[in-house]
């Protein structure tokens, strides 16, 4: 039986979600650094925001790398399996002498 297209999670969807998480985490890091330098006395909340943003960037960045690598491997495997499944073409007789 085949899976429906709606029930499958494609690599493109995972890459988009991880890229969004990465950008939001990057923004959180930048915001926490900007706010912590502008204010004095409330440093702990900005340190927590900085670590949360850094953790999000680390996890999303590594997930992006792994997903893109897996996507490339699957694409190569699919293209090679399609070539192997095609029947060989008949030989070209137009260059043979005497025909």
C-alpha positions in Angstrom: 0.0 0.0 0.0 1.1 3.5 -0.6 1.1 6.4 1.8 -1.0 9.4 1.0 1.0 12.6 0.3 -0.6 14.4 3.2 0.5 11.9 5.8 4.2 12.1 4.8 6.5 14.7 6.3 8.8 15.9 3.5 12.4 17.1 4.0 11.4 20.6 2.7 8.9 21.1 5.5 11.5 20.0 8.1 14.1 22.4 6.7 11.6 25.3 6.7 10.6 24.7 10.3 14.2 24.4 11.4 15.2 27.5 9.5 12.4 29.5 11.2 13.5 28.2 14.6 17.1 29.1 13.9 16.2 32.7 12.8 13.9 33.2 15.8 16.7 31.9 18.2 19.2 34.2 16.5 16.8 37.1 17.1 16.3 36.1 20.7 20.1 36.1 21.2 20.4 39.5 19.6 17.5 40.9 21.6 18.9 39.7 24.9 22.4 41.1 24.2 20.9 44.5 23.2 18.6 44.7 26.2 21.2 43.5 28.7 23.6 46.2 27.6 20.9 48.9 27.7 19.7 48.1 31.2 21.5 47.5 34.4 20.4 45.4 37.4 18.2 42.8 35.6 20.9 40.7 34.1 19.6 37.2 35.0 16.6 37.3 32.8 18.8 38.4 29.8 21.3 35.6 30.5 18.5 33.1 30.5 17.2 34.5 27.2 20.7 34.4 25.8 21.2 30.7 26.8 17.7 29.8 25.5 18.5 31.5 22.1 21.9 29.9 21.9 20.4 26.4 22.7 17.7 26.9 20.0 20.3 28.0 17.5 22.5 25.1 18.3 19.8 22.5 18.1 18.2 24.0 15.0 21.5 24.5 13.2 22.6 20.9 13.8 19.1 19.6 12.8 19.4 21.7 9.6 22.8 20.2 8.7 21.6 16.6 9.4 18.4 17.1 7.5 20.1 18.6 4.5 22.7 15.8 4.5 19.9 13.2 4.7 17.9 14.9 2.0 20.9 14.8 -0.4 21.6 11.1 0.4 17.9 10.2 -0.3 17.9 12.2 -3.5 21.0 10.4 -4.7 19.6 7.0 -3.8 16.3 7.7 -5.5 18.0 8.8 -8.7 20.3 5.8 -8.8 17.4 3.4 -8.2 15.4 5.0 -11.0 18.3 4.5 -13.4 18.7 0.9 -12.4 15.0 0.2 -12.9 14.9 1.5 -16.5 15.5 -1.1 -19.1 18.6 -0.7 -21.3 18.0 1.0 -24.6 18.6 -1.0 -27.8 22.0 -0.4 -29.5 22.1 2.3 -32.1 22.6 0.7 -35.5 23.0 3.9 -37.5 26.8 4.0 -37.2 27.4 0.3 -38.2 28.9 -0.2 -41.7 26.8 -2.0 -44.2 23.4 -0.8 -42.9 
